[in-house]
Amino acid sequence: MLKRLVVHTSNYGIGSLAVTMASFISFPIFTRVFTVDEYGILNFVSASLMLLVGIAKLGVQHSIVRFYAEIKAGRRDVTVPQFYATVVFGMTGVSLLISIGWALATQVIPEVWWNDSRVAALLLLTAILVAVRTTDSGLLNILRAQERSGLFSAYTVVKKYAGLGLILLALFFVSKDLWGFYLATIIAEIGSVVALIAILFRGVRYGPRDFCPGLFRSMLVFGIPMIGYELAGTALAISDRYLIQGLLGSGELGIYAAGYNFCEYVQLILVAAVGQAIMPMYVRTWEERGPAETARFIESSLHYYLLLGLPVIAGLSVVGEDLLVLLASEKFRASAQVIPYIIAGLVLDGMIVMVGAGLYIHKRTVVLAVLVVVCTVVNVGLNLLLIPAFGIVGAAVATLIAYLVLITSIYVVATRHLPLAFPLASLAKFGAMASVMYFVVAQIHLEDGVLNLIAKIGSGGMLYGLLVVLLDRQARGVLRMGLGKLYRAGT
């Protein structure tokens, strides 16, 4: 089981690394091409799209992984082609209706509400992305359910680089503004979805007649409460953007968004792959082997997640400013002040899929939704309290507190359905190792900025790796297994 997790996590991780490298390539370009105000608007529109896509998916993307395992296990009188048709036609149809409704709404909402005259037109232009991204989410979750992590990663990488190529062509040769950015984005994402449909369903015959209303209703029963979860989770992630835009303006939002986006890129490379891989695996383990084996698998996964996540927090906190200035330019230096709080919140967020396993497995989606809604309210309240007093740092602190409250509440409730022993010893051990790494790296100061950054990252990585090998028995076992395979492959 651990071997499969490593394989799938590696596939997702390699894909995330490649995708995020594209983001690291585009990050310094966009922060230089666009003004700080334009970068703030770009993130405002992106946040709005995230919220709308969350509505349009109706939570069905969460149902896909859960119901596919039941269908494959023969527990539902539904064929796999019927499942495909239900997902594709159901999600696309609903999202088209929401796209049309949103397009009309953008022209009705008073311009003064946006606090910028450019926002309404850009939101109208991007309405089509709601339907495209919803369909894309359905297709990708089918791949996750099938545990086809290789194809999943290959698609996301090709899509990212093709899209980036079109965007750069548009910005430098067609329209050097947000209009060029979003027109290229629309073309790239439509083409990607069409290609994935052709690849995913090659040789599989299905059509509108295969749409199964009963299955879709069951998926909605599971998924609709997840709309609240999805929307509240999205609101938890982006409410600070709206409040900063309204209270401080596009300039401060641009500074905040640069630091936030930077943390998200790092999180995608280093920790998000675990979450992508683990859910379909523990659902299948539950169906095939029962609760005891499922709990052991998740507890072991949490150990390795903490091994990876805690040094990410410490490392980015100590090198984040140098790396951000190198990538985004000096004008975004102020963004570094939010990095420690944001990356810590994102690492906590990555644990939800594991500590909340009992709620996912037992389809207690209403409970999940309620918990996230409550924490979103907490987040908004904290933002309203802290932003006027502390600016963007207040927003970052509010985000961290909200994620801490969320992960704690989900763990307490979910373990009533699937008892899990949280690895507190692992938390303490890897936290101590990460702290040692932080304080050692913080003492490194070289005159050359690039060499200073290389020295910090290299020495921090080697020190932490050495501590893990010396002090963690499970990590040594994995290392021995990997070295043994390399030796056998070379002989």
C-alpha positions in Angstrom: 0.0 0.0 0.0 2.8 2.4 0.9 4.6 1.5 -2.3 1.5 2.5 -4.3 1.1 5.7 -2.4 4.8 6.6 -3.1 4.2 5.8 -6.9 1.1 7.9 -7.2 2.4 10.7 -5.0 5.6 10.7 -7.1 3.5 11.0 -10.3 1.4 13.8 -8.9 4.4 15.4 -7.4 6.4 15.4 -10.7 3.4 16.8 -12.4 2.9 19.4 -9.8 6.6 20.3 -10.0 6.5 20.7 -13.7 3.3 22.8 -13.5 4.6 24.9 -10.7 7.9 25.5 -12.6 5.7 27.0 -15.3 4.2 29.2 -12.7 7.6 30.2 -11.5 8.5 31.1 -15.1 5.3 33.1 -15.5 5.4 34.7 -12.0 8.3 37.1 -12.7 6.9 37.8 -16.2 3.4 38.7 -15.0 4.7 40.7 -12.1 6.8 42.8 -14.5 4.3 43.0 -17.4 1.4 44.1 -15.3 1.3 47.0 -12.9 0.6 46.3 -9.2 -3.0 47.4 -9.7 -3.4 45.1 -12.8 -1.9 42.2 -10.8 -4.4 42.8 -8.1 -7.3 42.8 -10.6 -6.0 39.6 -12.2 -6.2 37.9 -8.8 -9.6 39.4 -8.0 -11.0 38.0 -11.3 -9.3 34.6 -10.6 -10.8 34.5 -7.1 -14.3 35.2 -8.6 -13.9 32.4 -11.1 -12.8 30.0 -8.3 -15.9 30.8 -6.4 -18.2 30.4 -9.4 -16.6 27.1 -10.5 -17.1 25.9 -6.9 -20.8 26.6 -7.3 -21.1 25.1 -10.8 -19.5 21.8 -9.8 -22.3 21.2 -7.3 -19.9 19.1 -5.3 -20.1 16.3 -7.9 -16.3 16.3 -8.3 -16.1 14.9 -4.7 -18.8 12.3 -5.6 -16.8 11.0 -8.5 -14.0 9.4 -6.5 -16.4 8.0 -3.9 -19.0 6.5 -6.3 -16.5 5.1 -8.8 -15.1 2.8 -6.1 -18.6 1.5 -5.4 -19.4 0.9 -9.1 -16.1 -0.9 -9.7 -16.8 -3.0 -6.6 -20.2 -4.0 -8.1 -22.2 -2.3 -5.4 -24.4 -0.3 -7.9 -26.4 -1.4 -10.8 -24.7 1.1 -13.1 -22.1 0.5 -15.9 -18.9 2.5 -16.2 -20.1 4.1 -19.5 -23.2 5.3 -17.8 -21.0 6.7 -15.0 -19.0 8.6 -17.6 -22.1 10.0 -19.3 -23.6 11.0 -16.1 -20.5 12.9 -14.9 -19.8 14.6 -18.2 -23.3 15.6 -19.3 -24.5 16.4 -15.8 -21.6 18.7 -14.8 -21.3 20.4 -18.2 -25.0 21.1 -18.5 -25.3 22.7 -15.1 -22.2 24.7 -15.5 -23.3 26.2 -18.8 -26.5 27.5 -17.1 -24.4 29.0 -14.3 -22.0 30.6 -16.8 -25.0 32.3 -18.6 -26.4 33.5 -15.4 -23.1 34.9 -14.3 -22.6 36.7 -17.6 -25.9 38.5 -17.1 -25.2 39.3 -13.5 -21.9 41.0 -14.3 -23.8 43.6 -16.3 -26.3 44.2 -13.6 -24.1 44.6 -10.6 -23.3 48.4 -10.1 -19.8 49.3 -11.2 -19.0 51.0 -7.9 -19.2 47.6 -6.1 -16.2 46.4 -8.0 -14.1 49.4 -6.9 -12.5 49.4 -10.4 -14.1 50.1 -13.8 -12.2 47.3 -15.6 -13.5 44.4 -13.5 -17.1 44.0 -14.9 -16.0 43.6 -18.5 -13.3 41.1 -17.6 -15.7 39.0 -15.6 -18.1 39.0 -18.5 -15.3 37.8 -20.8 -14.3 35.0 -18.5 -17.8 33.6 -17.8 -17.1 30.8 -20.3 -14.3 29.6 -18.1 -16.8 28.6 -15.5 -18.2 25.8 -17.7 -14.8 24.9 -19.1 -13.2 24.5 -15.7 -16.1 22.6 -14.3 -16.0 20.0 -17.1 -12.2 19.8 -16.7 -12.6 19.1 -13.0 -15.0 16.2 -13.7 -12.6 14.6 -16.2 -9.6 15.0 -13.9 -11.5 13.4 -11.0 -12.4 10.5 -13.2 -8.6 10.0 -13.7 -8.1 10.3 -9.9 -10.8 7.7 -9.2 -9.1 5.4 -11.7 -5.8 6.0 -10.0 -4.3 7.0 -13.4 -1.9 9.4 -11.8 0.5 9.3 -14.8 -2.1 10.5 -17.3 -3.4 13.0 -14.8 0.0 14.6 -14.4 0.9 14.5 -18.1 -2.4 16.2 -19.0 -2.0 19.0 -16.4 1.6 19.6 -17.5 0.8 19.8 -21.2 -2.2 22.0 -20.5 -0.2 24.4 -18.3 2.7 24.9 -20.7 0.4 25.1 -23.8 -1.7 27.7 -22.0 1.4 29.6 -20.8 2.8 29.7 -24.4 -0.4 31.1 -25.8 -0.7 33.7 -23.0 2.9 34.9 -23.6 2.3 35.1 -27.4 -0.8 37.1 -26.7 0.9 39.5 -24.2 3.9 40.2 -26.3 2.4 40.1 -29.8 -1.3 40.8 -29.6 -2.4 42.7 -26.5 -0.1 43.5 -23.6 -2.9 43.7 -21.0 -5.4 41.6 -19.1 -7.6 41.2 -22.2 -4.8 39.4 -24.0 -4.2 37.3 -21.0 -7.8 36.1 -20.6 -8.5 35.6 -24.4 -5.4 33.3 -24.6 -6.5 31.5 -21.4 -10.0 30.8 -22.8 -8.6 29.4 -26.1 -6.0 27.2 -24.3 -8.5 25.7 -21.8 -11.2 24.9 -24.3 -8.6 23.1 -26.5 -7.3 21.2 -23.5 -10.7 19.9 -22.4 -11.6 18.8 -25.9 -8.3 16.9 -26.1 -8.7 15.2 -22.7 -12.2 14.0 -23.6 -10.8 12.4 -26.8 -8.0 10.7 -24.9 -10.0 9.6 -21.8 -12.9 8.1 -23.6 -11.1 6.6 -26.6 -12.8 3.3 -27.4 -15.6 3.9 -24.9 -19.1 4.3 -26.3 -21.5 6.5 -24.4 -23.9 9.3 -25.3 -26.7 11.4 -23.8 -28.9 8.4 -23.6 -26.5 6.8 -21.1 -27.0 9.6 -18.7 -28.4 8.1 -15.5 -30.7 10.4 -13.6 -30.8 8.1 -10.5 -27.0 8.0 -10.3 -26.8 11.8 -10.8 -29.3 12.3 -8.0 -27.3 10.1 -5.7 -24.1 12.0 -6.6 -25.9 15.3 -5.9 -27.1 14.0 -2.5 -23.5 13.3 -1.7 -22.2 16.4 -3.5 -24.7 19.2 -2.8 -23.7 19.5 0.8 -20.2 19.7 -0.6 -21.2 22.8 -2.4 -21.3 24.4 1.0 -18.0 22.8 1.7 -16.6 23.9 -1.6 -17.9 27.4 -1.5 -17.0 27.9 2.1 -13.5 26.4 1.4 -13.2 28.8 -1.5 -14.4 31.7 0.5 -12.0 30.7 3.3 -9.2 30.8 0.7 -10.3 34.0 -1.1 -12.4 36.1 1.3 -9.2 38.0 2.3 -8.8 39.1 -1.3 -12.2 40.6 -1.4 -11.8 42.3 1.9 -8.3 43.7 1.0 -9.7 44.9 -2.3 -12.6 46.7 -0.5 -10.6 48.0 2.5 -7.2 48.7 1.1 -7.5 48.7 -2.7 -5.9 47.0 -5.7 -2.3 48.0 -4.9 -2.3 46.3 -1.5 -4.1 43.3 -2.9 -1.4 43.0 -5.6 1.3 42.9 -2.8 -0.7 40.3 -0.8 -1.6 38.2 -3.8 2.1 37.9 -4.9 3.0 36.4 -1.5 0.0 34.2 -1.4 0.5 32.9 -4.9 4.1 32.2 -4.2 3.2 30.1 -1.3 0.6 28.2 -3.3 3.2 27.4 -6.0 5.5 25.9 -3.3 2.6 24.0 -1.7 1.7 22.5 -5.1 5.2 21.1 -5.6 5.9 19.7 -2.1 2.7 18.8 -0.3 -0.4 18.9 -2.5 0.5 15.7 -4.4 -0.1 13.6 -1.2 -3.7 14.8 -1.0 -4.3 14.1 -4.7 -3.0 10.5 -4.3 -4.4 9.4 -1.0 -8.2 9.9 -1.2 -8.9 7.3 -4.0 -6.5 4.9 -2.3 -8.1 5.0 1.2 -11.6 4.8 -0.3 -10.6 1.7 -2.2 -8.9 0.3 0.9 -12.1 0.9 2.9 -14.2 -0.9 0.3 -11.8 -3.9 0.0 -10.1 -4.2 3.4 -12.2 -2.5 6.0 -11.7 0.2 8.7 -8.7 -1.1 10.6 -6.4 -1.2 7.5 -7.7 2.1 6.3 -6.9 3.8 9.6 -3.3 2.3 9.6 -2.8 3.6 6.1 -3.9 7.1 6.9 -1.9 7.3 10.1 1.2 6.2 8.3 0.5 8.8 5.5 0.1 11.6 8.1 3.6 10.7 9.5 5.2 11.3 6.1 3.0 14.3 5.4 4.4 16.0 8.5 7.9 14.9 7.6 7.5 16.9 4.4 5.2 19.7 5.4 6.9 21.1 8.5 10.3 21.8 6.8 8.4 23.5 3.9 6.9 26.0 6.5 10.3 26.6 8.1 12.3 26.7 4.9 10.0 29.1 3.1 9.8 31.3 6.1 13.6 31.8 6.1 14.3 32.0 2.4 10.9 33.3 1.1 11.9 37.0 0.9 15.1 36.4 -1.0 13.4 34.0 -3.4 10.3 36.2 -3.9 12.4 39.3 -4.7 14.5 37.3 -7.2 11.4 36.0 -9.0 9.0 39.0 -8.7 11.3 42.0 -8.5 12.0 44.5 -5.7 8.5 46.1 -6.0 7.0 43.0 -4.4 9.4 42.7 -1.4 6.7 43.7 1.0 4.8 40.5 0.0 7.4 38.4 2.0 5.9 39.5 5.3 2.8 37.3 4.8 4.7 34.2 3.7 5.2 32.4 7.1 1.5 32.6 7.9 0.1 31.7 4.5 2.4 28.7 3.9 1.6 27.3 7.4 -2.2 27.7 6.7 -1.8 25.9 3.3 0.1 23.0 4.8 -2.7 22.6 7.4 -5.2 22.7 4.6 -3.5 19.8 2.9 -4.1 17.6 5.9 -7.9 17.9 5.7 -8.3 15.1 3.2 -6.5 12.7 5.6 -7.9 13.8 9.0 -11.4 14.1 7.6 -11.4 10.6 6.0 -14.1 9.3 8.3 -16.5 12.0 7.0 -15.6 11.4 3.3 -16.0 7.6 3.6 -19.3 7.7 5.5 -20.6 10.5 3.2 -21.1 12.9 6.1 -20.7 15.8 3.7 -23.2 18.0 5.5 -21.0 17.9 8.6 -18.0 18.9 6.5 -19.9 21.8 4.9 -21.1 23.1 8.3 -17.5 23.0 9.7 -16.0 24.9 6.8 -18.8 27.4 6.8 -18.2 28.1 10.5 -14.5 28.5 9.9 -15.1 30.8 7.0 -17.3 33.0 9.2 -14.4 33.0 11.7 -12.0 34.0 8.9 -14.1 36.9 7.7 -14.6 38.2 11.2 -10.9 38.0 11.9 -10.1 39.7 8.6 -12.5 42.6 9.4 -10.8 42.9 12.8 -7.2 42.5 11.8 -6.9 44.1 8.3 -7.7 47.7 9.6 -5.2 47.2 12.4 -2.4 45.3 10.7 -3.0 45.5 6.9 -2.1 42.5 4.8 -0.3 40.8 7.7 -3.6 40.8 9.6 -5.2 39.0 6.7 -2.5 36.4 6.6 -2.8 35.8 10.4 -6.5 35.4 10.0 -6.0 32.8 7.3 -3.7 30.8 9.5 -6.0 30.9 12.5 -9.0 29.8 10.4 -7.2 26.8 8.9 -6.0 25.8 12.4 -9.6 25.9 13.7 -10.8 24.0 10.7 -8.3 21.1 10.8 -8.9 20.7 14.6 -12.7 20.6 14.3 -12.7 18.2 11.4 -10.3 15.8 13.2 -12.5 15.8 16.3 -15.7 15.1 14.4 -14.3 12.7 11.8 -12.5 10.4 14.2 -16.0 9.5 15.6 -16.6 7.7 12.3 -13.1 6.4 11.7 -10.8 6.5 14.7 -7.4 7.9 13.9 -4.4 8.4 16.2 -2.9 11.7 15.2 0.9 11.3 15.2 1.7 13.9 17.8 5.2 12.4 18.3 5.9 12.9 14.6 4.6 16.5 14.9 7.0 17.2 17.7 9.9 15.4 16.2 9.7 16.9 12.7 8.8 20.3 14.2 12.0 20.3 16.2 14.1 19.2 13.2 12.5 22.0 11.1 13.2 24.6 13.8 16.9 23.5 13.9 17.1 23.9 10.2 15.4 27.3 10.3 17.9 28.7 12.9 20.9 27.3 11.2 19.9 28.6 7.7 19.0 32.0 9.2 22.7 32.5 10.1 23.9 32.3 6.5 24.5 35.7 4.9 26.5 35.9 1.7 26.9 39.1 -0.3 25.8 37.7 -3.6 22.0 37.3 -3.5 21.8 34.2 -5.8 24.7 32.4 -4.0 23.2 33.3 -0.7 19.9 31.7 -1.7 21.6 28.6 -3.1 23.6 28.2 0.1 20.5 28.6 2.3 18.4 26.1 0.3 21.2 23.6 -0.1 22.4 23.6 3.5 18.9 23.6 4.9 17.9 20.6 2.7 21.0 18.6 3.6 20.7 19.3 7.3 17.1 18.4 7.5 17.6 15.3 5.4 20.4 14.1 7.6 18.3 14.7 10.8 15.5 12.7 9.3 17.7 9.7 8.4 19.3 9.7 11.8 16.2 10.1 13.9 13.3 8.6 12.0 13.1 4.8 11.7 10.3 4.8 9.1 12.2 7.1 6.8 15.3 4.9 7.1 13.2 2.0 6.1 11.9 3.7 3.0 15.5 4.8 2.2 16.8 1.3 2.5 14.0 0.0 0.3 14.7 2.6 -2.4 18.5 2.0 -2.3 17.9 -1.8 -2.5 15.8 -1.3 -5.7 18.4 0.9 -7.2 21.1 -1.7 -6.4 19.1 -4.6 -7.9 18.3 -2.5 -11.0 22.0 -1.8 -11.6 23.1 -5.5 -11.2 
